[in-house]
Each structure stands twice: as C-alpha cells, then as structure tokens.
Amino acid sequence: MQKQYKGGCHCGAVRFAFYAPVIREGLRCNCSICVKKGALMSNFFLAPDALQITADGASLASYQFSSHIAEHYFCQHCGIYTFHKARRMPGHYRVNLGCVEGLDSLSLPVVLADGALF
C-alpha cells in the first residue's frame, strides 16, 4: 500500500511530495558528498514523474561533480539538501528523509550504500 509523503526545505521555499510504501529505514552513502552532508536518504528510488517538486522562483539550485550523473538539489535560501537525482539510477530521485514531514528520520534503522566504489 502506498502512502503520500510531503516535505520541504527549512524555509519552505522548496517543497516536494511523493507516494511510497511506509518508510521503515533510511540509507546513508559513503561517497565524498554524502559523507560531508550527513543526510539520511530514502532507500528507494522515485521515477521522475513520481516526485512532485514545487519551488518559489529560483529557490532550487543543484550541484554536480565527478561524473555529472548525480545532481544534488538544495534550497538557495536556507541551504538544505532536499533530494537528488541518483547516480545508480540516472534520472531517478532519492529524498532527504530529514525533510519529510511527520517522519522521525533519527529513529530509523540505517543501511549503508558503498557509493565510494561506484
């Protein structure tokens, strides 16, 4: 069964929504950017049409490095990483579970993805 989730950045300029099964665990990656941002992300991918994104004006910015396949999105106002297009499944998204409303991301079990070797 799918549940609707909503979330956004700290200041509210970037918002998103998606449907997914009940979120029971999160994913941490050991690649160079994920280690530095320390976010817990979804352990599932969202197809491009499955993530509804709304952003005020030019609030949504992105950062790419290395292979330029992954694209990490953040709010230009508050700086919060909200979601990214994944390197392991190009064009598909993972979301920052800390940005999901009503979800206690600090209580979730964590799976480690070896993005450093990808």
Biopython code that builds the backbone (N, CA, C, O; Angstrom):
import numpy as np
from Bio.PDB.StructureBuilder import StructureBuilder

atoms = [
    (1, "MET", "N", (0.832, -1.183, 0.000)),
    (1, "MET", "CA", (0.000, 0.000, 0.000)),
    (1, "MET", "C", (0.882, 1.254, 0.000)),
    (1, "MET", "O", (1.879, 1.315, 0.719)),
    (2, "GLN", "N", (0.525, 2.213, -0.777)),
    (2, "GLN", "CA", (1.276, 3.458, -0.913)),
    (2, "GLN", "C", (0.737, 4.522, 0.049)),
    (2, "GLN", "O", (-0.465, 4.618, 0.295)),
    (3, "LYS", "N", (1.657, 5.302, 0.574)),
    (3, "LYS", "CA", (1.307, 6.402, 1.460)),
    (3, "LYS", "C", (1.827, 7.689, 0.826)),
    (3, "LYS", "O", (2.889, 7.690, 0.203)),
    (4, "GLN", "N", (1.087, 8.777, 0.980)),
    (4, "GLN", "CA", (1.574, 10.052, 0.465)),
    (4, "GLN", "C", (2.478, 10.700, 1.505)),
    (4, "GLN", "O", (2.144, 10.773, 2.687)),
    (5, "TYR", "N", (3.618, 11.165, 1.039)),
    (5, "TYR", "CA", (4.561, 11.893, 1.879)),
    (5, "TYR", "C", (4.737, 13.288, 1.295)),
    (5, "TYR", "O", (4.691, 13.485, 0.080)),
    (6, "LYS", "N", (4.940, 14.249, 2.192)),
    (6, "LYS", "CA", (5.220, 15.620, 1.790)),
    (6, "LYS", "C", (6.425, 16.103, 2.572)),
    (6, "LYS", "O", (6.687, 15.640, 3.682)),
    (7, "GLY", "N", (7.148, 17.030, 1.986)),
    (7, "GLY", "CA", (8.293, 17.564, 2.692)),
    (7, "GLY", "C", (8.803, 18.822, 2.044)),
    (7, "GLY", "O", (8.231, 19.328, 1.079)),
    (8, "GLY", "N", (9.884, 19.314, 2.588)),
    (8, "GLY", "CA", (10.476, 20.514, 2.034)),
    (8, "GLY", "C", (11.706, 20.946, 2.804)),
    (8, "GLY", "O", (12.132, 20.298, 3.760)),
    (9, "CYS", "N", (12.255, 22.046, 2.366)),
    (9, "CYS", "CA", (13.455, 22.592, 2.997)),
    (9, "CYS", "C", (13.079, 23.298, 4.309)),
    (9, "CYS", "O", (11.909, 23.315, 4.692)),
    (10, "HIS", "N", (14.047, 23.864, 4.976)),
    (10, "HIS", "CA", (13.829, 24.522, 6.258)),
    (10, "HIS", "C", (12.953, 25.765, 6.145)),
    (10, "HIS", "O", (12.078, 25.981, 6.984)),
    (11, "CYS", "N", (13.177, 26.584, 5.118)),
    (11, "CYS", "CA", (12.425, 27.850, 4.978)),
    (11, "CYS", "C", (11.114, 27.684, 4.227)),
    (11, "CYS", "O", (10.290, 28.599, 4.234)),
    (12, "GLY", "N", (10.894, 26.534, 3.574)),
    (12, "GLY", "CA", (9.646, 26.270, 2.868)),
    (12, "GLY", "C", (9.611, 26.713, 1.412)),
    (12, "GLY", "O", (8.584, 26.564, 0.751)),
    (13, "ALA", "N", (10.701, 27.249, 0.906)),
    (13, "ALA", "CA", (10.730, 27.697, -0.490)),
    (13, "ALA", "C", (10.768, 26.528, -1.469)),
    (13, "ALA", "O", (10.335, 26.668, -2.613)),
    (14, "VAL", "N", (11.279, 25.379, -1.034)),
    (14, "VAL", "CA", (11.316, 24.165, -1.868)),
    (14, "VAL", "C", (10.444, 23.120, -1.187)),
    (14, "VAL", "O", (10.656, 22.796, -0.018)),
    (15, "ARG", "N", (9.463, 22.591, -1.913)),
    (15, "ARG", "CA", (8.537, 21.594, -1.386)),
    (15, "ARG", "C", (8.506, 20.400, -2.331)),
    (15, "ARG", "O", (8.788, 20.535, -3.522)),
    (16, "PHE", "N", (8.166, 19.241, -1.800)),
    (16, "PHE", "CA", (8.024, 18.055, -2.639)),
    (16, "PHE", "C", (6.980, 17.124, -2.043)),
    (16, "PHE", "O", (6.638, 17.223, -0.865)),
    (17, "ALA", "N", (6.481, 16.219, -2.876)),
    (17, "ALA", "CA", (5.510, 15.217, -2.456)),
    (17, "ALA", "C", (5.727, 13.966, -3.298)),
    (17, "ALA", "O", (6.163, 14.039, -4.447)),
    (18, "PHE", "N", (5.413, 12.811, -2.701)),
    (18, "PHE", "CA", (5.550, 11.544, -3.413)),
    (18, "PHE", "C", (4.736, 10.476, -2.702)),
    (18, "PHE", "O", (4.346, 10.646, -1.547)),
    (19, "TYR", "N", (4.485, 9.385, -3.394)),
    (19, "TYR", "CA", (3.842, 8.209, -2.822)),
    (19, "TYR", "C", (4.884, 7.107, -2.736)),
    (19, "TYR", "O", (5.681, 6.918, -3.655)),
    (20, "ALA", "N", (4.872, 6.375, -1.616)),
    (20, "ALA", "CA", (5.797, 5.260, -1.419)),
    (20, "ALA", "C", (5.217, 4.345, -0.346)),
    (20, "ALA", "O", (4.320, 4.743, 0.397)),
    (21, "PRO", "N", (5.729, 3.120, -0.266)),
    (21, "PRO", "CA", (5.346, 2.285, 0.865)),
    (21, "PRO", "C", (5.802, 2.962, 2.165)),
    (21, "PRO", "O", (6.611, 3.890, 2.142)),
    (22, "VAL", "N", (5.278, 2.488, 3.285)),
    (22, "VAL", "CA", (5.669, 3.048, 4.579)),
    (22, "VAL", "C", (7.192, 2.999, 4.704)),
    (22, "VAL", "O", (7.813, 1.962, 4.473)),
    (23, "ILE", "N", (7.774, 4.125, 5.069)),
    (23, "ILE", "CA", (9.232, 4.224, 5.184)),
    (23, "ILE", "C", (9.659, 3.642, 6.522)),
    (23, "ILE", "O", (9.269, 4.136, 7.580)),
    (24, "ARG", "N", (10.465, 2.586, 6.464)),
    (24, "ARG", "CA", (10.880, 1.876, 7.668)),
    (24, "ARG", "C", (12.387, 1.915, 7.905)),
    (24, "ARG", "O", (12.860, 1.519, 8.971)),
    (25, "GLU", "N", (13.143, 2.392, 6.910)),
    (25, "GLU", "CA", (14.594, 2.505, 7.072)),
    (25, "GLU", "C", (15.116, 3.568, 6.122)),
    (25, "GLU", "O", (14.448, 3.968, 5.168)),
    (26, "GLY", "N", (16.318, 4.008, 6.410)),
    (26, "GLY", "CA", (16.953, 5.008, 5.579)),
    (26, "GLY", "C", (18.270, 4.498, 5.027)),
    (26, "GLY", "O", (18.711, 3.397, 5.359)),
    (27, "LEU", "N", (18.886, 5.297, 4.193)),
    (27, "LEU", "CA", (20.118, 4.914, 3.525)),
    (27, "LEU", "C", (21.159, 6.007, 3.723)),
    (27, "LEU", "O", (20.867, 7.193, 3.568)),
    (28, "ARG", "N", (22.352, 5.604, 4.059)),
    (28, "ARG", "CA", (23.494, 6.520, 4.089)),
    (28, "ARG", "C", (24.485, 6.021, 3.046)),
    (28, "ARG", "O", (24.637, 4.819, 2.825)),
    (29, "CYS", "N", (25.145, 6.970, 2.418)),
    (29, "CYS", "CA", (26.111, 6.656, 1.380)),
    (29, "CYS", "C", (27.479, 7.161, 1.827)),
    (29, "CYS", "O", (27.581, 8.179, 2.511)),
    (30, "ASN", "N", (28.523, 6.445, 1.437)),
    (30, "ASN", "CA", (29.884, 6.835, 1.834)),
    (30, "ASN", "C", (30.651, 7.539, 0.715)),
    (30, "ASN", "O", (31.878, 7.617, 0.766)),
    (31, "CYS", "N", (29.944, 8.052, -0.297)),
    (31, "CYS", "CA", (30.649, 8.833, -1.325)),
    (31, "CYS", "C", (31.074, 10.169, -0.710)),
    (31, "CYS", "O", (30.634, 10.522, 0.384)),
    (32, "SER", "N", (31.912, 10.893, -1.404)),
    (32, "SER", "CA", (32.501, 12.102, -0.827)),
    (32, "SER", "C", (31.483, 13.175, -0.452)),
    (32, "SER", "O", (31.661, 13.838, 0.569)),
    (33, "ILE", "N", (30.438, 13.369, -1.224)),
    (33, "ILE", "CA", (29.465, 14.417, -0.884)),
    (33, "ILE", "C", (28.504, 13.958, 0.212)),
    (33, "ILE", "O", (28.162, 14.743, 1.096)),
    (34, "CYS", "N", (28.068, 12.716, 0.170)),
    (34, "CYS", "CA", (27.114, 12.232, 1.165)),
    (34, "CYS", "C", (27.732, 12.181, 2.560)),
    (34, "CYS", "O", (27.059, 12.484, 3.546)),
    (35, "VAL", "N", (28.987, 11.807, 2.651)),
    (35, "VAL", "CA", (29.658, 11.798, 3.949)),
    (35, "VAL", "C", (29.673, 13.200, 4.535)),
    (35, "VAL", "O", (29.434, 13.379, 5.729)),
    (36, "LYS", "N", (29.950, 14.190, 3.705)),
    (36, "LYS", "CA", (30.032, 15.572, 4.190)),
    (36, "LYS", "C", (28.671, 16.162, 4.549)),
    (36, "LYS", "O", (28.569, 16.924, 5.510)),
    (37, "LYS", "N", (27.614, 15.822, 3.788)),
    (37, "LYS", "CA", (26.305, 16.387, 4.121)),
    (37, "LYS", "C", (25.607, 15.587, 5.219)),
    (37, "LYS", "O", (24.742, 16.132, 5.905)),
    (38, "GLY", "N", (25.946, 14.339, 5.401)),
    (38, "GLY", "CA", (25.440, 13.552, 6.519)),
    (38, "GLY", "C", (23.952, 13.273, 6.521)),
    (38, "GLY", "O", (23.407, 12.913, 7.564)),
    (39, "ALA", "N", (23.282, 13.421, 5.415)),
    (39, "ALA", "CA", (21.831, 13.242, 5.363)),
    (39, "ALA", "C", (21.452, 11.763, 5.274)),
    (39, "ALA", "O", (22.198, 10.938, 4.747)),
    (40, "LEU", "N", (20.287, 11.463, 5.799)),
    (40, "LEU", "CA", (19.705, 10.132, 5.652)),
    (40, "LEU", "C", (18.724, 10.217, 4.490)),
    (40, "LEU", "O", (17.792, 11.021, 4.514)),
    (41, "MET", "N", (18.934, 9.399, 3.490)),
    (41, "MET", "CA", (18.079, 9.473, 2.308)),
    (41, "MET", "C", (17.222, 8.228, 2.162)),
    (41, "MET", "O", (17.428, 7.221, 2.839)),
    (42, "SER", "N", (16.261, 8.325, 1.264)),
    (42, "SER", "CA", (15.371, 7.193, 1.019)),
    (42, "SER", "C", (16.176, 6.018, 0.480)),
    (42, "SER", "O", (17.137, 6.195, -0.268)),
    (43, "ASN", "N", (15.765, 4.819, 0.874)),
    (43, "ASN", "CA", (16.433, 3.616, 0.369)),
    (43, "ASN", "C", (15.747, 3.098, -0.884)),
    (43, "ASN", "O", (16.001, 1.973, -1.314)),
    (44, "PHE", "N", (14.895, 3.900, -1.463)),
    (44, "PHE", "CA", (14.196, 3.573, -2.701)),
    (44, "PHE", "C", (14.377, 4.741, -3.671)),
    (44, "PHE", "O", (14.690, 5.862, -3.272)),
    (45, "PHE", "N", (14.175, 4.448, -4.937)),
    (45, "PHE", "CA", (14.257, 5.463, -5.985)),
    (45, "PHE", "C", (12.846, 5.899, -6.369)),
    (45, "PHE", "O", (11.900, 5.114, -6.306)),
    (46, "LEU", "N", (12.725, 7.141, -6.760)),
    (46, "LEU", "CA", (11.460, 7.662, -7.288)),
    (46, "LEU", "C", (11.659, 8.021, -8.750)),
    (46, "LEU", "O", (12.614, 8.714, -9.103)),
    (47, "ALA", "N", (10.754, 7.547, -9.601)),
    (47, "ALA", "CA", (10.799, 7.906, -11.023)),
    (47, "ALA", "C", (10.589, 9.414, -11.150)),
    (47, "ALA", "O", (9.975, 10.028, -10.277)),
    (48, "PRO", "N", (11.090, 10.009, -12.222)),
    (48, "PRO", "CA", (10.958, 11.463, -12.402)),
    (48, "PRO", "C", (9.519, 11.981, -12.264)),
    (48, "PRO", "O", (9.304, 13.066, -11.724)),
    (49, "ASP", "N", (8.548, 11.223, -12.743)),
    (49, "ASP", "CA", (7.157, 11.676, -12.643)),
    (49, "ASP", "C", (6.514, 11.340, -11.300)),
    (49, "ASP", "O", (5.361, 11.704, -11.069)),
    (50, "ALA", "N", (7.228, 10.658, -10.417)),
    (50, "ALA", "CA", (6.690, 10.272, -9.110)),
    (50, "ALA", "C", (7.012, 11.289, -8.014)),
    (50, "ALA", "O", (6.445, 11.221, -6.924)),
    (51, "LEU", "N", (7.904, 12.217, -8.288)),
    (51, "LEU", "CA", (8.268, 13.245, -7.313)),
    (51, "LEU", "C", (7.727, 14.582, -7.804)),
    (51, "LEU", "O", (8.190, 15.111, -8.815)),
    (52, "GLN", "N", (6.759, 15.120, -7.094)),
    (52, "GLN", "CA", (6.211, 16.428, -7.446)),
    (52, "GLN", "C", (7.016, 17.486, -6.697)),
    (52, "GLN", "O", (7.076, 17.481, -5.467)),
    (53, "ILE", "N", (7.625, 18.378, -7.442)),
    (53, "ILE", "CA", (8.503, 19.401, -6.874)),
    (53, "ILE", "C", (7.889, 20.770, -7.123)),
    (53, "ILE", "O", (7.466, 21.083, -8.236)),
    (54, "THR", "N", (7.845, 21.582, -6.071)),
    (54, "THR", "CA", (7.452, 22.981, -6.235)),
    (54, "THR", "C", (8.515, 23.830, -5.551)),
    (54, "THR", "O", (8.984, 23.507, -4.460)),
    (55, "ALA", "N", (8.880, 24.905, -6.202)),
    (55, "ALA", "CA", (9.898, 25.808, -5.658)),
    (55, "ALA", "C", (9.547, 27.236, -6.019)),
    (55, "ALA", "O", (9.152, 27.530, -7.147)),
    (56, "ASP", "N", (9.699, 28.124, -5.038)),
    (56, "ASP", "CA", (9.464, 29.551, -5.273)),
    (56, "ASP", "C", (10.563, 30.114, -6.159)),
    (56, "ASP", "O", (11.742, 30.048, -5.812)),
    (57, "GLY", "N", (10.177, 30.668, -7.304)),
    (57, "GLY", "CA", (11.141, 31.336, -8.180)),
    (57, "GLY", "C", (12.374, 30.514, -8.457)),
    (57, "GLY", "O", (12.282, 29.365, -8.888)),
    (58, "ALA", "N", (13.518, 31.095, -8.212)),
    (58, "ALA", "CA", (14.802, 30.434, -8.461)),
    (58, "ALA", "C", (15.373, 29.843, -7.169)),
    (58, "ALA", "O", (16.590, 29.821, -6.989)),
    (59, "SER", "N", (14.512, 29.367, -6.272)),
    (59, "SER", "CA", (14.960, 28.841, -4.974)),
    (59, "SER", "C", (15.738, 27.538, -5.089)),
    (59, "SER", "O", (16.650, 27.287, -4.302)),
    (60, "LEU", "N", (15.385, 26.710, -6.059)),
    (60, "LEU", "CA", (16.004, 25.399, -6.190)),
    (60, "LEU", "C", (17.284, 25.483, -7.014)),
    (60, "LEU", "O", (17.276, 25.930, -8.161)),
    (61, "ALA", "N", (18.375, 25.046, -6.411)),
    (61, "ALA", "CA", (19.673, 25.023, -7.092)),
    (61, "ALA", "C", (20.192, 23.595, -7.056)),
    (61, "ALA", "O", (19.679, 22.756, -6.315)),
    (62, "SER", "N", (21.210, 23.326, -7.860)),
    (62, "SER", "CA", (21.781, 21.979, -7.861)),
    (62, "SER", "C", (23.297, 22.038, -7.947)),
    (62, "SER", "O", (23.895, 23.045, -8.325)),
    (63, "TYR", "N", (23.885, 20.908, -7.577)),
    (63, "TYR", "CA", (25.336, 20.772, -7.593)),
    (63, "TYR", "C", (25.669, 19.423, -8.210)),
    (63, "TYR", "O", (25.058, 18.412, -7.867)),
    (64, "GLN", "N", (26.631, 19.405, -9.114)),
    (64, "GLN", "CA", (27.119, 18.169, -9.718)),
    (64, "GLN", "C", (28.639, 18.153, -9.648)),
    (64, "GLN", "O", (29.280, 19.204, -9.642)),
    (65, "PHE", "N", (29.207, 16.964, -9.594)),
    (65, "PHE", "CA", (30.655, 16.815, -9.589)),
    (65, "PHE", "C", (31.019, 15.473, -10.205)),
    (65, "PHE", "O", (30.138, 14.672, -10.517)),
    (66, "SER", "N", (32.270, 15.234, -10.374)),
    (66, "SER", "CA", (32.810, 13.964, -10.880)),
    (66, "SER", "C", (32.159, 13.562, -12.206)),
    (66, "SER", "O", (32.424, 14.189, -13.232)),
    (67, "SER", "N", (31.314, 12.529, -12.202)),
    (67, "SER", "CA", (30.715, 12.021, -13.433)),
    (67, "SER", "C", (29.595, 12.912, -13.965)),
    (67, "SER", "O", (29.193, 12.750, -15.117)),
    (68, "HIS", "N", (29.086, 13.831, -13.181)),
    (68, "HIS", "CA", (27.970, 14.707, -13.527)),
    (68, "HIS", "C", (26.695, 13.934, -13.844)),
    (68, "HIS", "O", (25.836, 14.425, -14.577)),
    (69, "ILE", "N", (26.570, 12.731, -13.296)),
    (69, "ILE", "CA", (25.334, 11.961, -13.439)),
    (69, "ILE", "C", (24.387, 12.312, -12.296)),
    (69, "ILE", "O", (23.226, 12.647, -12.531)),
    (70, "ALA", "N", (24.877, 12.236, -11.063)),
    (70, "ALA", "CA", (24.063, 12.609, -9.911)),
    (70, "ALA", "C", (23.916, 14.129, -9.883)),
    (70, "ALA", "O", (24.829, 14.868, -10.252)),
    (71, "GLU", "N", (22.744, 14.574, -9.437)),
    (71, "GLU", "CA", (22.501, 16.011, -9.307)),
    (71, "GLU", "C", (21.852, 16.243, -7.949)),
    (71, "GLU", "O", (20.740, 15.782, -7.694)),
    (72, "HIS", "N", (22.550, 16.956, -7.091)),
    (72, "HIS", "CA", (22.133, 17.182, -5.707)),
    (72, "HIS", "C", (21.443, 18.539, -5.616)),
    (72, "HIS", "O", (22.046, 19.571, -5.910)),
    (73, "TYR", "N", (20.163, 18.529, -5.204)),
    (73, "TYR", "CA", (19.365, 19.751, -5.161)),
    (73, "TYR", "C", (19.315, 20.311, -3.746)),
    (73, "TYR", "O", (19.281, 19.567, -2.766)),
    (74, "PHE", "N", (19.313, 21.642, -3.661)),
    (74, "PHE", "CA", (19.244, 22.314, -2.368)),
    (74, "PHE", "C", (18.555, 23.661, -2.536)),
    (74, "PHE", "O", (18.460, 24.193, -3.641)),
    (75, "CYS", "N", (18.079, 24.198, -1.425)),
    (75, "CYS", "CA", (17.427, 25.496, -1.433)),
    (75, "CYS", "C", (18.487, 26.590, -1.373)),
    (75, "CYS", "O", (19.371, 26.560, -0.517)),
    (76, "GLN", "N", (18.395, 27.546, -2.276)),
    (76, "GLN", "CA", (19.363, 28.650, -2.299)),
    (76, "GLN", "C", (19.184, 29.609, -1.128)),
    (76, "GLN", "O", (20.072, 30.417, -0.853)),
    (77, "HIS", "N", (18.053, 29.533, -0.436)),
    (77, "HIS", "CA", (17.816, 30.437, 0.686)),
    (77, "HIS", "C", (18.335, 29.857, 2.003)),
    (77, "HIS", "O", (19.110, 30.506, 2.704)),
    (78, "CYS", "N", (17.911, 28.640, 2.337)),
    (78, "CYS", "CA", (18.304, 28.059, 3.625)),
    (78, "CYS", "C", (19.424, 27.026, 3.500)),
    (78, "CYS", "O", (19.999, 26.619, 4.510)),
    (79, "GLY", "N", (19.740, 26.598, 2.282)),
    (79, "GLY", "CA", (20.858, 25.686, 2.055)),
    (79, "GLY", "C", (20.574, 24.209, 2.260)),
    (79, "GLY", "O", (21.483, 23.388, 2.132)),
    (80, "ILE", "N", (19.353, 23.853, 2.570)),
    (80, "ILE", "CA", (19.035, 22.450, 2.876)),
    (80, "ILE", "C", (18.969, 21.592, 1.611)),
    (80, "ILE", "O", (18.309, 21.937, 0.631)),
    (81, "TYR", "N", (19.685, 20.449, 1.672)),
    (81, "TYR", "CA", (19.614, 19.422, 0.620)),
    (81, "TYR", "C", (18.271, 18.720, 0.765)),
    (81, "TYR", "O", (17.964, 18.182, 1.828)),
    (82, "THR", "N", (17.473, 18.722, -0.290)),
    (82, "THR", "CA", (16.131, 18.141, -0.236)),
    (82, "THR", "C", (16.005, 16.792, -0.948)),
    (82, "THR", "O", (15.304, 15.899, -0.473)),
    (83, "PHE", "N", (16.680, 16.649, -2.077)),
    (83, "PHE", "CA", (16.624, 15.407, -2.860)),
    (83, "PHE", "C", (17.733, 15.458, -3.896)),
    (83, "PHE", "O", (18.371, 16.491, -4.101)),
    (84, "HIS", "N", (17.947, 14.320, -4.545)),
    (84, "HIS", "CA", (18.949, 14.301, -5.623)),
    (84, "HIS", "C", (18.571, 13.283, -6.687)),
    (84, "HIS", "O", (17.855, 12.317, -6.423)),
    (85, "LYS", "N", (19.067, 13.519, -7.889)),
    (85, "LYS", "CA", (18.978, 12.514, -8.946)),
    (85, "LYS", "C", (20.143, 11.570, -8.713)),
    (85, "LYS", "O", (21.281, 12.001, -8.527)),
    (86, "ALA", "N", (19.851, 10.298, -8.726)),
    (86, "ALA", "CA", (20.814, 9.279, -8.312)),
    (86, "ALA", "C", (21.782, 8.865, -9.411)),
    (86, "ALA", "O", (21.435, 8.830, -10.591)),
    (87, "ARG", "N", (22.976, 8.558, -9.005)),
    (87, "ARG", "CA", (23.994, 8.061, -9.928)),
    (87, "ARG", "C", (23.722, 6.601, -10.287)),
    (87, "ARG", "O", (23.979, 6.179, -11.415)),
    (88, "ARG", "N", (23.205, 5.837, -9.336)),
    (88, "ARG", "CA", (22.954, 4.408, -9.577)),
    (88, "ARG", "C", (21.743, 4.155, -10.467)),
    (88, "ARG", "O", (21.636, 3.103, -11.099)),
    (89, "MET", "N", (20.841, 5.117, -10.513)),
    (89, "MET", "CA", (19.678, 5.003, -11.391)),
    (89, "MET", "C", (19.440, 6.389, -11.994)),
    (89, "MET", "O", (18.587, 7.140, -11.519)),
    (90, "PRO", "N", (20.192, 6.722, -13.035)),
    (90, "PRO", "CA", (20.137, 8.072, -13.608)),
    (90, "PRO", "C", (18.715, 8.545, -13.903)),
    (90, "PRO", "O", (17.888, 7.817, -14.454)),
    (91, "GLY", "N", (18.466, 9.803, -13.511)),
    (91, "GLY", "CA", (17.163, 10.412, -13.734)),
    (91, "GLY", "C", (16.161, 10.161, -12.626)),
    (91, "GLY", "O", (15.154, 10.863, -12.535)),
    (92, "HIS", "N", (16.416, 9.172, -11.780)),
    (92, "HIS", "CA", (15.528, 8.854, -10.661)),
    (92, "HIS", "C", (16.037, 9.549, -9.401)),
    (92, "HIS", "O", (17.215, 9.887, -9.289)),
    (93, "TYR", "N", (15.127, 9.752, -8.465)),
    (93, "TYR", "CA", (15.432, 10.527, -7.270)),
    (93, "TYR", "C", (15.501, 9.689, -5.998)),
    (93, "TYR", "O", (14.891, 8.624, -5.891)),
    (94, "ARG", "N", (16.261, 10.206, -5.041)),
    (94, "ARG", "CA", (16.199, 9.816, -3.633)),
    (94, "ARG", "C", (15.905, 11.106, -2.881)),
    (94, "ARG", "O", (16.331, 12.180, -3.305)),
    (95, "VAL", "N", (15.180, 11.012, -1.770)),
    (95, "VAL", "CA", (14.844, 12.202, -0.995)),
    (95, "VAL", "C", (15.563, 12.186, 0.350)),
    (95, "VAL", "O", (15.896, 11.127, 0.881)),
    (96, "ASN", "N", (15.793, 13.373, 0.883)),
    (96, "ASN", "CA", (16.367, 13.533, 2.215)),
    (96, "ASN", "C", (15.248, 13.263, 3.215)),
    (96, "ASN", "O", (14.310, 14.054, 3.318)),
    (97, "LEU", "N", (15.334, 12.163, 3.950)),
    (97, "LEU", "CA", (14.269, 11.789, 4.872)),
    (97, "LEU", "C", (14.122, 12.776, 6.022)),
    (97, "LEU", "O", (13.061, 12.841, 6.644)),
    (98, "GLY", "N", (15.152, 13.536, 6.312)),
    (98, "GLY", "CA", (15.051, 14.578, 7.329)),
    (98, "GLY", "C", (14.127, 15.703, 6.915)),
    (98, "GLY", "O", (13.701, 16.490, 7.760)),
    (99, "CYS", "N", (13.806, 15.798, 5.640)),
    (99, "CYS", "CA", (12.906, 16.832, 5.112)),
    (99, "CYS", "C", (11.468, 16.361, 4.998)),
    (99, "CYS", "O", (10.594, 17.148, 4.635)),
    (100, "VAL", "N", (11.200, 15.092, 5.298)),
    (100, "VAL", "CA", (9.853, 14.544, 5.151)),
    (100, "VAL", "C", (9.039, 14.841, 6.415)),
    (100, "VAL", "O", (9.438, 14.483, 7.523)),
    (101, "GLU", "N", (7.906, 15.493, 6.230)),
    (101, "GLU", "CA", (7.041, 15.870, 7.353)),
    (101, "GLU", "C", (6.519, 14.650, 8.095)),
    (101, "GLU", "O", (6.101, 13.672, 7.475)),
    (102, "GLY", "N", (6.543, 14.706, 9.416)),
    (102, "GLY", "CA", (5.978, 13.652, 10.246)),
    (102, "GLY", "C", (6.812, 12.392, 10.339)),
    (102, "GLY", "O", (6.371, 11.416, 10.945)),
    (103, "LEU", "N", (7.993, 12.379, 9.764)),
    (103, "LEU", "CA", (8.860, 11.205, 9.782)),
    (103, "LEU", "C", (10.043, 11.485, 10.707)),
    (103, "LEU", "O", (10.764, 12.465, 10.517)),
    (104, "ASP", "N", (10.241, 10.631, 11.701)),
    (104, "ASP", "CA", (11.371, 10.792, 12.613)),
    (104, "ASP", "C", (12.575, 10.062, 12.015)),
    (104, "ASP", "O", (12.805, 8.887, 12.302)),
    (105, "SER", "N", (13.324, 10.759, 11.198)),
    (105, "SER", "CA", (14.442, 10.131, 10.483)),
    (105, "SER", "C", (15.538, 9.661, 11.435)),
    (105, "SER", "O", (16.300, 8.758, 11.089)),
    (106, "LEU", "N", (15.633, 10.249, 12.620)),
    (106, "LEU", "CA", (16.677, 9.850, 13.572)),
    (106, "LEU", "C", (16.376, 8.502, 14.225)),
    (106, "LEU", "O", (17.272, 7.891, 14.808)),
    (107, "SER", "N", (15.134, 8.031, 14.138)),
    (107, "SER", "CA", (14.776, 6.753, 14.758)),
    (107, "SER", "C", (14.822, 5.581, 13.783)),
    (107, "SER", "O", (14.622, 4.436, 14.189)),
    (108, "LEU", "N", (15.080, 5.847, 12.513)),
    (108, "LEU", "CA", (15.053, 4.790, 11.501)),
    (108, "LEU", "C", (16.348, 3.980, 11.479)),
    (108, "LEU", "O", (17.429, 4.543, 11.653)),
    (109, "PRO", "N", (16.255, 2.667, 11.266)),
    (109, "PRO", "CA", (17.463, 1.879, 11.021)),
    (109, "PRO", "C", (18.116, 2.367, 9.733)),
    (109, "PRO", "O", (17.444, 2.872, 8.834)),
    (110, "VAL", "N", (19.417, 2.211, 9.660)),
    (110, "VAL", "CA", (20.183, 2.743, 8.534)),
    (110, "VAL", "C", (20.899, 1.626, 7.779)),
    (110, "VAL", "O", (21.518, 0.749, 8.382)),
    (111, "VAL", "N", (20.806, 1.674, 6.454)),
    (111, "VAL", "CA", (21.551, 0.790, 5.556)),
    (111, "VAL", "C", (22.665, 1.624, 4.935)),
    (111, "VAL", "O", (22.443, 2.786, 4.594)),
    (112, "LEU", "N", (23.847, 1.059, 4.782)),
    (112, "LEU", "CA", (24.960, 1.782, 4.179)),
    (112, "LEU", "C", (25.143, 1.356, 2.725)),
    (112, "LEU", "O", (25.226, 0.167, 2.416)),
    (113, "ALA", "N", (25.203, 2.348, 1.840)),
    (113, "ALA", "CA", (25.461, 2.092, 0.423)),
    (113, "ALA", "C", (26.909, 2.482, 0.142)),
    (113, "ALA", "O", (27.365, 3.542, 0.573)),
    (114, "ASP", "N", (27.616, 1.644, -0.565)),
    (114, "ASP", "CA", (29.018, 1.913, -0.876)),
    (114, "ASP", "C", (29.116, 2.716, -2.161)),
    (114, "ASP", "O", (29.456, 2.176, -3.214)),
    (115, "GLY", "N", (28.818, 4.002, -2.074)),
    (115, "GLY", "CA", (28.897, 4.888, -3.209)),
    (115, "GLY", "C", (30.323, 5.284, -3.559)),
    (115, "GLY", "O", (30.581, 5.772, -4.660)),
    (116, "ALA", "N", (31.249, 5.077, -2.631)),
    (116, "ALA", "CA", (32.651, 5.422, -2.874)),
    (116, "ALA", "C", (33.268, 4.495, -3.916)),
    (116, "ALA", "O", (34.215, 4.884, -4.600)),
    (117, "LEU", "N", (32.755, 3.291, -4.047)),
    (117, "LEU", "CA", (33.301, 2.328, -5.005)),
    (117, "LEU", "C", (32.522, 2.289, -6.308)),
    (117, "LEU", "O", (32.894, 1.557, -7.225)),
    (118, "PHE", "N", (31.453, 3.056, -6.406)),
    (118, "PHE", "CA", (30.596, 3.025, -7.581)),
    (118, "PHE", "C", (31.277, 3.646, -8.775)),
    (118, "PHE", "O", (30.694, 3.704, -9.858)),
]
sb = StructureBuilder()
sb.init_structure("model")
sb.init_model(0)
sb.init_chain("A")
sb.init_seg("    ")
for serial, (resi, resn, name, xyz) in enumerate(atoms, 1):
    if name == "N":
        sb.init_residue(resn, " ", resi, " ")
    sb.init_atom(name, np.array(xyz, "f"), 0.0, 1.0, " ", f" {name:<3s}", serial, name[0])
structure = sb.get_structure()
